[in-house]
Amino acid sequence: SQTIHQWPATLVQPVGSPLSLECTVEGTSNPNLYWYRQAAGRGLQLLFYSVGIGQISSEVPQNLSASRPQDRQFILSSKKLLLSDSGFYLCAWSSLYEQYFGPGTRLTVT
Amino acid sequence: SQQGEEDPQALSIQEGENATMNCSYKTSINNLQWYRQNSGRGLVHLILIRSNEREKHSGRLRVTLDTSKKSSSLLITASRAADTASYFCATPGDGGATNKLIFGTGTLLAVQP
């Protein structure tokens, strides 16, 4: 069966510090991968998606970036965090229509 | 851009009652999905309804789709305290070319024991 992992679960970082969130998927090959951000009490905002290794599409211009160095690994990064980067970050994968989500990372930028 | 808008934003009911949530969307779709999110957790896929379907059932869930009105509803029958969660509708973001989804703003359902 397929499993999706995200880490860390929670993170508190000062403004201006770098960020690296990792997502890995097990049990499937060549999945589509997605990074979302969810502000408190709000819906999901799609940040990046990837249809293959090294293929990244950005949905929202911002100071975040994403990379897919391996088929089942998706990384979200920032060189310098802003206060507005705080939120709940969710990784997801899909093969057909449905998406399957990881447990999320709660990021607080102080 | 926001494709789906759920209504109501919040709903509080007693255990055993039915809960109905609505979703409206803007563009033509080939399918619509509903997801559930427990507080502080990832989303869980509940059900997918295709554009040529008008109604679909899964356990205590019933989903309807009216493509002429660009709307869908999710009915949870005989609700339980464990149904307390946020519910989101999601529609294809680019006609299905990349499986991108656009999520609505969600309905927060509270089921009182």
Interface residues (C-beta under 8 A of the other chain):
Chain A: N32 Y34 Y36 G41 R42 G43 L44 L46 Y49 V51 S57 F88 L90 A92 S94 L96 Y97 E98 Q99 Y100 F101 G102 P103 G104 R106
Chain B: Q2 N31 Q33 G40 R41 G42 L43 V44 H45 L48 F88 A90 P92 G93 G96 T98 N99 K100 L101 I102 F103 G104 T105 G106 L108
